[in-house]
């Protein structure tokens, strides 16, 4: 089994716990868009000394032609995503996330030259369908697809897909950990305008708010480091396997809901059956990809 499969599986598992952690600390989260965006780009800088200390310091000059657009696309995607979340403009955010897998194979084909068998592409399509089913709820309406918030979210997902593929190119020049460290460094200046906007809005975050986001930043860096190690070998399939975290997240929510009923989402039996079906479809498709490598 290729090592990138193991990295992608580990990223999917850790990302499930990250999603649960984000849900658990949501009552302590920063509710202002400017404040949240500032901390999202500012706090990770504290992890870069450790990345350089443990994984070495390498100049990014040779990789700048890919690293700079990678950072810009990641920044654009993050800002668009946060704006949609905080304005609550998207009526079906979670079901749209798998659309990133629609963009990645095409972008990876043109930039990285990644080509797979028809069977593998069919399994990727099954994962996309399964991911949509796992995240669906009663509020999902196909007619709402073309609302402004949803179109902004799709643009954000395209930006993230571009960033992922460019990260795959960057990791061919410098190591995955160097790619992550320099991405954090180059994203840091983008936090400064949001600091001024945050001050102007007079947001008041407590130490508990900031520590909650700091913890999420740590877990996010761990997830991205695993993904970048996978992207160094293959971007399309790594993204597909990592997207299979939805079923595990659903299972963790049910387990936690046994002791914390308020944490469990209330849905109809039909919705739960649809989600279970989507979970089985995703796992079967992910297994199909691994078997056909």
C-alpha positions as a Python dict, from the first residue, in 0.01 Angstrom:
ca = {
    (1, 'X'): (0, 0, 0),
    (2, 'X'): (146, 343, -96),
    (3, 'X'): (243, 559, 201),
    (4, 'X'): (24, 848, 80),
    (5, 'X'): (-282, 628, 141),
    (6, 'X'): (-181, 590, 507),
    (7, 'X'): (-118, 966, 539),
    (8, 'X'): (-458, 1042, 382),
    (9, 'X'): (-636, 794, 610),
    (10, 'X'): (-462, 944, 916),
    (11, 'X'): (-563, 1294, 799),
    (12, 'X'): (-924, 1181, 755),
    (13, 'X'): (-934, 1032, 1106),
    (14, 'X'): (-773, 1335, 1270),
    (15, 'X'): (-995, 1570, 1072),
    (16, 'X'): (-1299, 1393, 1216),
    (17, 'X'): (-1178, 1466, 1569),
    (18, 'X'): (-1101, 1823, 1463),
    (19, 'X'): (-1460, 1864, 1347),
    (20, 'X'): (-1588, 1731, 1680),
    (21, 'X'): (-1352, 1959, 1872),
    (22, 'X'): (-1472, 2259, 1675),
    (23, 'X'): (-1831, 2167, 1757),
    (24, 'X'): (-1755, 2118, 2127),
    (25, 'X'): (-1584, 2458, 2162),
    (26, 'X'): (-1830, 2644, 1940),
    (27, 'X'): (-1986, 2815, 2241),
    (28, 'X'): (-1645, 2970, 2313),
    (29, 'X'): (-1573, 3062, 1951),
    (30, 'X'): (-1513, 3412, 1817),
    (31, 'X'): (-1833, 3528, 1651),
    (32, 'X'): (-1694, 3828, 1461),
    (33, 'X'): (-1570, 3765, 1105),
    (34, 'X'): (-1275, 4004, 1130),
    (35, 'X'): (-1162, 3871, 1467),
    (36, 'X'): (-1191, 3507, 1364),
    (37, 'X'): (-1002, 3563, 1037),
    (38, 'X'): (-729, 3755, 1220),
    (39, 'X'): (-668, 3475, 1470),
    (40, 'X'): (-691, 3209, 1198),
    (41, 'X'): (-395, 3363, 1012),
    (42, 'X'): (-209, 3502, 1315),
    (43, 'X'): (-196, 3218, 1570),
    (44, 'X'): (-32, 2951, 1347),
    (45, 'X'): (287, 3162, 1330),
    (46, 'X'): (371, 3043, 1683),
    (47, 'X'): (412, 2688, 1549),
    (48, 'X'): (665, 2775, 1278),
    (49, 'X'): (974, 2783, 1508),
    (50, 'X'): (900, 2423, 1605),
    (51, 'X'): (852, 2319, 1242),
    (52, 'X'): (1186, 2474, 1144),
    (53, 'X'): (1356, 2335, 1456),
    (54, 'X'): (1246, 1974, 1409),
    (55, 'X'): (1237, 1956, 1028),
    (56, 'X'): (1514, 2196, 933),
    (57, 'X'): (1524, 2540, 776),
    (58, 'X'): (1525, 2548, 396),
    (59, 'X'): (1499, 2856, 177),
    (60, 'X'): (1171, 2865, -20),
    (61, 'X'): (1317, 3061, -314),
    (62, 'X'): (1324, 2762, -551),
    (63, 'X'): (957, 2689, -480),
    (64, 'X'): (820, 3045, -481),
    (65, 'X'): (663, 3014, -827),
    (66, 'X'): (425, 2756, -682),
    (67, 'X'): (425, 2855, -313),
    (68, 'X'): (309, 3215, -369),
    (69, 'X'): (-1, 3125, -577),
    (70, 'X'): (-66, 2836, -335),
    (71, 'X'): (-78, 3083, -44),
    (72, 'X'): (-292, 3331, -238),
    (73, 'X'): (-548, 3066, -334),
    (74, 'X'): (-556, 2934, 25),
    (75, 'X'): (-608, 3289, 158),
    (76, 'X'): (-884, 3359, -94),
    (77, 'X'): (-1058, 3030, -19),
    (78, 'X'): (-1040, 3087, 357),
    (79, 'X'): (-1181, 3441, 337),
    (80, 'X'): (-1465, 3333, 109),
    (81, 'X'): (-1548, 3036, 333),
    (82, 'X'): (-1545, 3244, 652),
    (83, 'X'): (-1763, 3513, 491),
    (84, 'X'): (-2024, 3254, 396),
    (85, 'X'): (-2021, 3094, 742),
    (86, 'X'): (-2049, 3422, 933),
    (87, 'X'): (-2316, 3570, 706),
    (88, 'X'): (-2507, 3239, 700),
    (89, 'X'): (-2563, 3288, 327),
    (90, 'X'): (-2523, 2924, 226),
    (91, 'X'): (-2827, 2708, 293),
    (92, 'X'): (-2639, 2380, 249),
    (93, 'X'): (-2270, 2431, 330),
    (94, 'X'): (-2174, 2075, 428),
    (95, 'X'): (-2326, 1898, 126),
    (96, 'X'): (-2131, 2129, -106),
    (97, 'X'): (-1784, 2054, 35),
    (98, 'X'): (-1738, 1734, -172),
    (99, 'X'): (-1749, 1953, -484),
    (100, 'X'): (-1379, 2019, -421),
    (101, 'X'): (-1323, 1665, -546),
    (102, 'X'): (-1483, 1767, -876),
    (103, 'X'): (-1219, 2036, -930),
    (104, 'X'): (-909, 1853, -801),
    (105, 'X'): (-881, 1578, -1068),
    (106, 'X'): (-903, 1828, -1355),
    (107, 'X'): (-658, 2076, -1201),
    (108, 'X'): (-419, 1795, -1104),
    (109, 'X'): (-433, 1663, -1461),
    (110, 'X'): (-323, 1994, -1613),
    (111, 'X'): (-68, 2095, -1346),
    (112, 'X'): (66, 1761, -1219),
    (113, 'X'): (-22, 1531, -1507),
    (114, 'X'): (-208, 1289, -1277),
    (115, 'X'): (-407, 1036, -1478),
    (116, 'X'): (-598, 732, -1349),
    (117, 'X'): (-811, 452, -1485),
    (118, 'X'): (-1180, 502, -1556),
    (119, 'X'): (-1258, 273, -1261),
    (120, 'X'): (-1075, 502, -1017),
    (121, 'X'): (-1259, 810, -1146),
    (122, 'X'): (-1590, 627, -1100),
    (123, 'X'): (-1496, 551, -738),
    (124, 'X'): (-1409, 920, -687),
    (125, 'X'): (-1757, 1008, -815),
    (126, 'X'): (-1906, 761, -565),
    (127, 'X'): (-1713, 930, -280),
    (128, 'X'): (-1851, 1269, -388),
    (129, 'X'): (-2207, 1131, -389),
    (130, 'X'): (-2154, 957, -55),
    (131, 'X'): (-2010, 1270, 105),
    (132, 'X'): (-2314, 1470, -3),
    (133, 'X'): (-2548, 1207, 142),
    (134, 'X'): (-2357, 1191, 474),
    (135, 'X'): (-2384, 1567, 529),
    (136, 'X'): (-2740, 1614, 406),
    (137, 'X'): (-3015, 1734, 640),
    (138, 'X'): (-3376, 1854, 627),
    (139, 'X'): (-3274, 2206, 518),
    (140, 'X'): (-3105, 2085, 199),
    (141, 'X'): (-3285, 2209, -111),
    (142, 'X'): (-3143, 2150, -462),
    (143, 'X'): (-3315, 2469, -579),
    (144, 'X'): (-3102, 2669, -334),
    (145, 'X'): (-2784, 2563, -515),
    (146, 'X'): (-2763, 2885, -715),
    (147, 'X'): (-2802, 3124, -421),
    (148, 'X'): (-2530, 3386, -378),
    (149, 'X'): (-2384, 3224, -66),
    (150, 'X'): (-2358, 2885, -234),
    (151, 'X'): (-2186, 3030, -541),
    (152, 'X'): (-1934, 3204, -315),
    (153, 'X'): (-1873, 2874, -136),
    (154, 'X'): (-1814, 2695, -467),
    (155, 'X'): (-1556, 2961, -557),
    (156, 'X'): (-1392, 2898, -217),
    (157, 'X'): (-1378, 2524, -286),
    (158, 'X'): (-1220, 2589, -627),
    (159, 'X'): (-959, 2807, -454),
    (160, 'X'): (-884, 2531, -201),
    (161, 'X'): (-856, 2278, -486),
    (162, 'X'): (-603, 2504, -661),
    (163, 'X'): (-412, 2545, -333),
    (164, 'X'): (-402, 2167, -280),
    (165, 'X'): (-267, 2095, -628),
    (166, 'X'): (-9, 2374, -605),
    (167, 'X'): (93, 2238, -263),
    (168, 'X'): (153, 1905, -434),
    (169, 'X'): (385, 2084, -676),
    (170, 'X'): (561, 2275, -397),
    (171, 'X'): (627, 1957, -199),
    (172, 'X'): (819, 1824, -499),
    (173, 'X'): (1072, 2104, -446),
    (174, 'X'): (1080, 2146, -68),
    (175, 'X'): (959, 1902, 198),
    (176, 'X'): (592, 1886, 306),
    (177, 'X'): (679, 2034, 647),
    (178, 'X'): (876, 2317, 485),
    (179, 'X'): (579, 2379, 256),
    (180, 'X'): (348, 2404, 558),
    (181, 'X'): (587, 2625, 756),
    (182, 'X'): (641, 2873, 472),
    (183, 'X'): (269, 2880, 394),
    (184, 'X'): (206, 2989, 754),
    (185, 'X'): (482, 3253, 729),
    (186, 'X'): (347, 3400, 405),
    (187, 'X'): (-11, 3396, 537),
    (188, 'X'): (87, 3585, 852),
    (189, 'X'): (98, 3936, 690),
    (190, 'X'): (-260, 3886, 570),
    (191, 'X'): (-370, 3884, 935),
    (192, 'X'): (-268, 4247, 989),
    (193, 'X'): (-552, 4418, 794),
    (194, 'X'): (-800, 4205, 987),
    (195, 'X'): (-639, 4318, 1314),
    (196, 'X'): (-723, 4680, 1229),
    (197, 'X'): (-1075, 4584, 1124),
    (198, 'X'): (-1111, 4383, 1445),
    (199, 'X'): (-1007, 4682, 1654),
    (200, 'X'): (-1246, 4907, 1465),
    (201, 'X'): (-1530, 4663, 1533),
    (202, 'X'): (-1429, 4663, 1903),
    (203, 'X'): (-1460, 4288, 1945),
    (204, 'X'): (-1391, 4154, 2291),
    (205, 'X'): (-1241, 3807, 2295),
    (206, 'X'): (-1161, 3636, 2621),
    (207, 'X'): (-853, 3426, 2686),
    (208, 'X'): (-1077, 3121, 2664),
    (209, 'X'): (-1192, 3225, 2314),
    (210, 'X'): (-834, 3261, 2194),
    (211, 'X'): (-719, 2934, 2352),
    (212, 'X'): (-1005, 2753, 2178),
    (213, 'X'): (-893, 2882, 1838),
    (214, 'X'): (-528, 2812, 1928),
    (215, 'X'): (-619, 2449, 1994),
    (216, 'X'): (-802, 2427, 1664),
    (217, 'X'): (-501, 2581, 1488),
    (218, 'X'): (-278, 2309, 1635),
    (219, 'X'): (-508, 2031, 1517),
    (220, 'X'): (-549, 2193, 1176),
    (221, 'X'): (-172, 2213, 1132),
    (222, 'X'): (-147, 1843, 1219),
    (223, 'X'): (-412, 1759, 957),
    (224, 'X'): (-247, 1974, 689),
    (225, 'X'): (98, 1828, 762),
    (226, 'X'): (-41, 1479, 699),
    (227, 'X'): (-217, 1591, 383),
    (228, 'X'): (94, 1762, 244),
    (229, 'X'): (296, 1445, 299),
    (230, 'X'): (29, 1264, 98),
    (231, 'X'): (15, 1540, -167),
    (232, 'X'): (389, 1501, -225),
    (233, 'X'): (304, 1165, -385),
    (234, 'X'): (-49, 1206, -516),
    (235, 'X'): (-301, 1488, -482),
    (236, 'X'): (-617, 1352, -642),
    (237, 'X'): (-639, 1018, -461),
    (238, 'X'): (-518, 1166, -131),
    (239, 'X'): (-801, 1420, -146),
    (240, 'X'): (-1051, 1147, -228),
    (241, 'X'): (-947, 922, 61),
    (242, 'X'): (-924, 1214, 307),
    (243, 'X'): (-1281, 1313, 213),
    (244, 'X'): (-1402, 983, 361),
    (245, 'X'): (-1391, 1131, 712),
    (246, 'X'): (-1764, 1207, 708),
    (247, 'X'): (-1879, 863, 830),
    (248, 'X'): (-1633, 865, 1123),
    (249, 'X'): (-1745, 1215, 1222),
    (250, 'X'): (-2106, 1096, 1215),
    (251, 'X'): (-2016, 796, 1435),
    (252, 'X'): (-1829, 1014, 1687),
    (253, 'X'): (-2126, 1251, 1712),
    (254, 'X'): (-2355, 957, 1791),
    (255, 'X'): (-2112, 820, 2055),
    (256, 'X'): (-2071, 1158, 2225),
    (257, 'X'): (-2447, 1211, 2201),
    (258, 'X'): (-2501, 907, 2425),
    (259, 'X'): (-2356, 1096, 2723),
    (260, 'X'): (-2433, 1448, 2600),
    (261, 'X'): (-2781, 1438, 2441),
    (262, 'X'): (-2771, 1811, 2363),
    (263, 'X'): (-2472, 1746, 2135),
    (264, 'X'): (-2660, 1497, 1915),
    (265, 'X'): (-2835, 1647, 1615),
    (266, 'X'): (-3205, 1573, 1587),
    (267, 'X'): (-3307, 1442, 1247),
    (268, 'X'): (-3578, 1222, 1104),
    (269, 'X'): (-3522, 849, 1055),
    (270, 'X'): (-3514, 910, 679),
    (271, 'X'): (-3218, 1148, 712),
    (272, 'X'): (-3025, 904, 932),
    (273, 'X'): (-3085, 620, 685),
    (274, 'X'): (-2963, 842, 400),
    (275, 'X'): (-2649, 929, 598),
    (276, 'X'): (-2578, 564, 680),
    (277, 'X'): (-2618, 477, 314),
    (278, 'X'): (-2380, 757, 219),
    (279, 'X'): (-2127, 632, 475),
    (280, 'X'): (-2132, 280, 334),
    (281, 'X'): (-2096, 417, -20),
    (282, 'X'): (-1794, 630, 77),
    (283, 'X'): (-1613, 349, 256),
    (284, 'X'): (-1679, 106, -28),
    (285, 'X'): (-1554, 358, -284),
    (286, 'X'): (-1242, 443, -79),
    (287, 'X'): (-1166, 71, -49),
    (288, 'X'): (-1221, 35, -423),
    (289, 'X'): (-964, 307, -492),
    (290, 'X'): (-707, 144, -262),
    (291, 'X'): (-759, -199, -420),
    (292, 'X'): (-719, -55, -772),
    (293, 'X'): (-393, 133, -701),
}
